[in-house]
Amino acid sequence: MELALPSSEKQLDIESHLYLIKGVMWASLVSVFIMLAIFANIAMQVTPILSVTSAILYMLPTSIIAVIGAVNIKIRSVSAVPNKLLLFYLLILQVSWLLLTWRIFDSTDTLVGGDEALASIETLIDILVLTFAIALFPNPRVMWTGVLPLMLMGLFLRITEIPDNYLFPMTKFICFFAIIITGQKVLFSWFKKAIVRDVEKQYLLKHFRRMALIDGLTQISNRRHFDEILSQEVRASERNGHPLCVILIDVDYFKKLNDSLGHQVGDECLVKLAQVLSSIANRPRDLAARYGGEEFVILLPDTDLKGCLIIAEKLKQAIAEIKLPHPDSDVSRWVTVSQGVCQWQDGLNMESLMSSADNLLYQAKSEGRDRYVAGCGKSLN
């Protein structure tokens, strides 16, 4: 049985969640990279203003949080990383970054002095804002949780350091806010269109596959699908030695039925017979198919000839019970079928098996119809 495809909305939720997981892990790795870059910059200075030891102590908590978060996300399955857990981790990472930037800025051993210190911290904050905006854009709430505290931190530091100039920091904050909110909408619209198109393509593929494998009239498997499954089951029986049987079925005097009652009644008869076959072949690996015209076939894996005869008898009784009228039949007032019941034998291919089933069906028809004849498959050679 084919699994139902999710709706576009459901798939969008799934893909957004997957992107957030990867985005948060990417932001964690970028955080580690940024801190390595800061540390390398400090270590390579001829006259370090901030000591290497102080830099390590400042950056160690954020580094540990980022590494632990990335590793945990990596080793967990997708279903074990809910949005609430991502949001909680993101808040911890944000707090650690805010504390780190404040400690560097407010330290008595500042990295650089005066306006250059402010410019360095603002650059760091801008990089982090860009990183979290890209990593978290599918979910606006989570994204603003990641970027808004950093933006407010940059605004606060600028106003604290240069209190006489409110225009530039406010303008920068408003521009950043507008760019991020509009950019998020544009990116998310592209993201959503890609997901919707992918779902539509999957539905089309499923529809085309169904058209290729399902008989349009009876809505059971067609011959192409039956041949594919039969080939697989023959190979399986060759490997494990389990029994395999087929029942080839032909509607008795079907041409007379069409001639007397019309093709529409004939089609309705085939549909009802297909429903009966589907109810009989009801195990997971059983397969009922329209073999062609008024011929049907049932494939019964893990079933020996004795068990297959029981199924043939059930089918005969079930068709008798639905009492489909057949005024021109030579054997009954109702529609009947003839059946060739055949068991696969070691060394037989699918062509030999079906040829043997067809010979048994012909024998059942020649012996008076409305009956089944059983036997074992024989090689064509």
Beta strands, then each sheet from edge to edge (+ up, - down):
strand 1: 244-251
strand 2: 287-292
strand 3: 295-301
strand 4: 337-343
strand 5: 372-376
sheet 1: 2+ 3- 1+ 4- 5-
end
